[in-house]
């Protein structure tokens, strides 16, 4: 059984590249296996180890031709793992995440990236929400990152450490308690607003270059700081709050079906009410569950597909922009131009010039 988390928005092809687990141990690999592989055979990856405190850091660069940037992997014994993603992917990347009993905390700082052409300015490093999840045994999920810039910090922690060292999940009925103890056959997910203190700690982690021995101790300090701040933020919620959700196998399949239907609705004609009726659920549950699982609203998910399809068609100078607008669900070209510019940062005519092969020019009918 599987579900999808932050960043899902493309059809997965057999040749799609994976993320750090796949790069280190192949498809279906676990966090622990990836770190054990690096410990036994680090190869040419830059690495620092503190044996006294059982801390290890490894930098894994993206292979040539797959983009720029790297994954930075840090472990404290086999209790806490951290992955710092600072990558610019040239294509969508997909990875299946098997359950291995760890509670996950994800901070998306930039991404899922939806730009097919670069903006002039560099986006600032911000994080608006914390996404936490915990899979029951046998429950897997899929994660996919879009092409483009992606910055993210993820912490994977043994639940026993969270309970013993942070008292996390001790309050019966709280969303923290539900996160710590997912129901059999389900995956518990929690979303909470971040804080200035958490964003500051995330910035500090990104600033570390691991050039000095003390940087290992500094990153450990920041990891514990993030866990302390994050567990406090997740527990600052009334008992019996509905902000902690557990999805059953049937519901996970329903949301996956919703994603597939939306991916095929390039014209954007299907309403949320229509989609909910087709799936046998209600609009409220569909909207809230979809956003929590996929990290974006139904509107934003479908809008990405519409704009991506429009960008692909703009590469063909024989298709008038007015026709493209109609094919992706806009009755008026002006409305399409406004939406396209808001999404990509430039109007369709400029995007067509950039997409056209050298010397072909643009379609003079537009």
N, C-alpha and C positions, 0 to 999 in steps of 0.2 A: 504494500500500500504506500502511496506517496502523495506529497503535496508540493506546492510551489511557494517560495518565499520571495523576498524583495528582488525586484528587477526582472521578473519574468515578462517577456513581451515579444518573443520571436518563436517561430516554428523551429524545433530542434532537428537538425540534420545529422546523419551518422558521422560526418567529418568535423562536427563542431568541436572546437578545442575545449579542454577542461580548465579547472581552476587549480589551486595549489595541491590539493589531494591527488588529482589526476596527474599533474606534472611530476609529483614525487613518487607515487606508488601505483598509479594506474586507476582506471575507473572503479568506483565502489570502495576506494580506500578510506580509512578512518584517520582522524586526527592523530591518535596514538601511533598508528603505523607510520604515518608520515614523519613524526618526530623521532621515532625509533630508527627509521631508515637513515635519517640525517645523522643521528648519533653514531651509528655503526659505519656509515660510509658517507661522509660529508662531501666527498669529491672536491671540486674547485669552488664550492660556494663559500663566500666570506662568512666566518663563524667566530663567535666568542663564547667561552665556557667558563663558568665559575663553579668549580667542583665543591667548594666549601658549602655553598648554599644550593647546589644542584640547579643552577640557572644556565640556560643555553639560548643563544641567539644565532640565527642564520638568515642571510639575505639570499633570496632566490629571484634572479632576474628573469624577466620574460624572454623566451627564446627569440632569436633574431627572426624578423619577419612577422612576428605576432603582435607587435606593438612595442611600447616603451614602458619603463618602470619596473616595479618589483613587488614581491611579497616579503615582508619581514616577519619571521616566526620566532616567538619567544616562549619558553616553557619554564615553569617553576616545578621541579620534580615532575610527577605525573598528576599533579593536582590542578594546575591552572595552565591554560594555553592561550596565547594571544596571536592573532594574525592581523598585521597592518597591511592593507592593500593600498598601493599607490601606483595605479596602472592606467595606461591609455591603450585600450584594446582596439585592434584593427577589425575584429569580427566578434560576433556574439560568442560567449563562452558558457558552457553548460556543465553542471556537475551534480551527481546524485549524492545526497548526504545521508549515510546510514545512521541508525540510532546506536549510540554507544554510552548512554547514561549520563551525558553531560548537560548542564544547564547553559544555554547560550545567551549572550548579550551582544546585540549588534547595533552599531552606531554608523549610520550612513552619512558621510560628510559631504560627498559629492557623487551623485548618481542615484538611480540608474540613469545613465547618460542618454539623452534622446537627440543629440545634435549630430547631423550628418556632415555639417561644415562647421569650422571653428568660429567662435565669437572673437571679437577683437580683444575683449578684456578677460582677465583671468578671474573666475568665480572665487568668492571668498570661502574660507573653510568654516562651515557652520553645520550644526546638527540639531534638528528640531525635535526628533523623537528617539526614544529607546525602544528597540524591538527585542523582546526576550521570548525564548521558546524552549521547550523540553519535550522530547519525543518519548513516548512509551516504547518498550521493547518491540521491535518489528515494524515500527512506523518510520518510514523514510520520507524525505522531501527533496525536491529538486530546486536548484538555484541557477539562475541565468543572468549574466551581466551583458548589457547592450554594448555595441561598439562605442568607443569614446572614453572619456575620462571617468575613472571610478576610484573614489577614495572611501575607505571603510575600515573601521576597527572592530574586531570581534573577539570576545572573551568566551572561553569554554571552560567551565568550572565543575568540579565534582560537587554534587549536591550536599554531600557530607561536610565538605569544607564550608559551604555557605551556611549550613545549619549550625555547625560547631563554632565557627569563628565570627559569624555575623548575626546569628540568631534569625536568619532569614526563613520565612515561611512558618514561624511558630504560632501565628495567630490563626485559629480555626476560621474557615470561611473567607479568608482574605484572598486576593488574587495572587499574592506571593505563595500562599499555601497551595493554591491550585496549580501554580506553575511548578512547584517542587514535586507535586504528586499527580502527574497526568493520569487520567483514567486509562485503563487497559484498551489498547487499540486506538488511542487518540493522541493528538499532539496539542499541548497547551501552549497558547500564545498570549502575550501581554504586551501592550503598547502604552508608553507613558511619555509625558513631556520631559525634555531634558532641562538642565539648569546651566547657568553661567559657569558654575564651578566645574561641571562635567565637561563642558566645551573647552574650558581652559586646560583641564588635564589632557583632553584629546589632542589639543594643539601641542602641548609639551611632548607627548609621545611622538607625534609626527616630526617634531624638530630634532629628535635624537638621531645622530648619525652613527653611533656605536664605534666611534674612533678611539675612545678611551675606556679603560677597564671600569671606571666608575659609572659609565653609562649603563652597564648591566644593573647596578644597584639602583640607579635613577629610574630605569624603566620598571623595576619591581615595585618601587615606591609608588609610581604612577598607576600601576596595575591594581595595587591594593586600594589606592585612593579612589580609582574608578569604581571598584567593587563596593566600597563603602558608600560612595555617593549614589551609585545606581540602585543598590538594594534599599537605601533610604527612600529614594524617589519612588520605587515600585511599591514600597510599603505605605507610602503616604496616601492611602486610598481606603475609604471606609470598608468595613467588613460587609460581605454580601454584595459588593459592587459587581456590576456586569462587565467591567472592563477586562476581566480575565476570561478567556474563552477557550473551550476545548472542542475540537472538531472531531466528529466520528468519521469512520471510514466512508459511510454513505455521503456525508456532507463534503468531505474532501473530494470525492469523485464528482459531486455536483459542481463545486467551484472550478474544478479542472474542466468540466464540460462547459461552464460559462466562459472560461477563457478561450476555449476552442471556438465557440460560437462567435464571440466578439472578434476573434482574429479573422474570421471569414466575413464579417460585416463591414467591408471596406467602405460601403456607402453610408454607414452610420444611420440606417433607417430604423433599426430595432430599438424600441424604447426599453427602459429598465423594467417597466411593468410587463411588457411583452416577454422579456427574457425571464423574469421571475415566474410567470405563468408556465412558460415552456419547461422550466426546471422543477416546477412543483413546489415553489417556496414563496416567500413574500419579499417585497422590495427592500424592506428595512434590513432583514437578515442578509439578503444578497449584497447590498451595498456595504454594510459594516464588515461582513466576513471577507468580501473580496479585497477591501482596502487593507485589512489586517494581514491577510495572507500574502498579497502581492505587492504591498507597499505603495499602492497608488489607487486612486478612485477608478471606477468603471469608465467614467468620462475620459480621464487622462490615459488610461490603458488603450481605449479605442482611438482616441485622438492621435496617440503615437503611431498606431498602425495606419490611420488615414494619412497622416503627414509623411510617413515613410513611403507609403505607396505613391503618393503624389511626387515625392522627390525622385523615385525610380522612374516614373513616367516622364518627368521633366527632362530626363537624359535623352529622350527621343524627341528631336526637334519637329517631327512630323505631327505630334499631337498638340493641338491648340490648348492653351492654358484654360480657356473656358470649358473645353471638354474634360480636362483633368478635374477641374472644380466640380463639375456635375458627377463625374465617376466616383469621387470621394465624398459625395453627399451634400454639396453646396449648390443651392439654386442660383446664387449670384456670384460672379467672379470676384467682385469687390469683397464679399464676406470671406471667400476662400483666401484672398490675398492677405487680408488682415489676420486671419488665423494662422496662415503659413508663416508670416513674418513674426508673429508672437512666438511661434514654436522654434523656428530656426534662426531668427535674428536678421533675416533678409527677405526681400520679396521674391516671388516665384521667378520673375524675369532675371533677376540677378543670380538666383540659384541655377537657372537654366544655362546661363553663360559659363558658370563655373563647371557645370556637369558636362557641357558639350565638348567632344573631342577637339583638339587643337585644329583650327582651320575650318571647322564646319560652320561656325557662326551660329546664330539663333534663328528661330522660326519667325519670319517677318509678319506672320499673320496674327501674332499675339499683340 
